[in-house]
Amino acid sequence: MRRSARLANERFTQRILEQRLFFRLLPRIVKHIHGPGEISYAPDELIVLCVVRNGELYIKSFVDHYSALPVKHIVFLDNGSTDATVDLLREYDVTVLQAETRYRQQAMNLYLLNRFSRGRWGLLADIDEFFDYPFSDTLSLRNFMRYLNVNSYTAVLTQVLDIFSTHPLDELKIPIGSNLGDIYTHYDISSIRKTEYTWPGLEEKQIKWHFGGIRNDIFGTDSSLTKPALLFFGGEVKAFFSVHHVRGARIADVSCVLLHYPFAGSFRAKVEDALQTGSHAKAKWDYEGYWRVLRQDPHPVLASPSARRLAGLEELIDENFLVVSPQYLDWVQRHVRTD
């Protein structure tokens, strides 16, 4: 066996052993705070799974967005918040769990999938990520999920789109409860780098692996912007590998978007917290890049002449940021919503 293949197999085995140890420890780590502890939902329904830390500014916008889709339920796992996150979540019809011991986010995501979405669809979304799918104004969420089921897909690639304001970073003071979509309105995909998606399971080669974008322009962090956030977990599907990827999945021929609002509130405070707590250990070099720039310029301007106001997902399809197959387009045309 070649050395590279042997090392890959050893890393895979070690990851499985770590996961098994983690699940044995779970009863002593996570406690139930609010809402139902079990969620029953159909194959054509969707729940959202969110690991959150200090997300008070996002709570209302996040819950409003996913309720409007509408998803069946939202589960939050609080990972050591020191703000009003948990108190605010108690006001909504959601499930709130809390980790009594800090763990890395990927381990917590795996726990949520295993507990709530085994053999069903689950959407992994950070508190600053708002999911949407092509032609959601025409196709109901249930019919979108039915499309995935009819075609035996078990994962959907989502493209992260950073959304920002035209004001200098951290200049705006946003009250808790604000509608973030009304304040942060612009995007810039002019410098996104696209390559072939090399993880197995994707047959639609028009869907690409995205890197860079506005965060690379400003902070020099050439991060991956593509991840299978929507998963039918269980069976052959095994998460997570290399931060955001899965094995054993059949990946859909349509890509979706995670509207990403990382710059709401104090971005500097988030970066400092991440570096101090190690909560984003896998992305440590990203946060170090943010910090190098913020130490020199606390208020960089993100909007350049190539920035555009987001009007809808159709423009992202026209710009080839999102990809839809002829098969998906045919499904949309045959399942036009009437509500």
Order of alpha helices (4+ residues) and beta strands (2+ residues): alpha-beta-beta-alpha-beta-alpha-beta-alpha-beta-beta-alpha-beta-alpha-beta-beta-beta-alpha-beta-beta-beta-beta-alpha-alpha-beta-alpha-alpha
